[in-house]
Amino acid sequence: MAAKFLPYLLAGISVGGQYALIAIGYTMVYGILRLINFAHGDIFTVAGFLMVYATASFR
């Protein structure tokens, strides 16, 4: 049971940490500039797609 649960737990913690870093970045930008730039989300999405493509092409 634990052997099946552990990879899901680690993946969840990893994704949660990434979301937390993105949220901290938004908070810092908003705290300094008092402006939210939603273009950052586009950059994160493109980076994610590039990593999926790179991972799939190196297999």
Buried (B, 14 or more C-beta within 10 A) or exposed (E): EEEEEEEEEEEEEEEEEEEEEEEEEBEEBEEEEEEEEEEEEEEEEEEEEEEEEEEEEEE
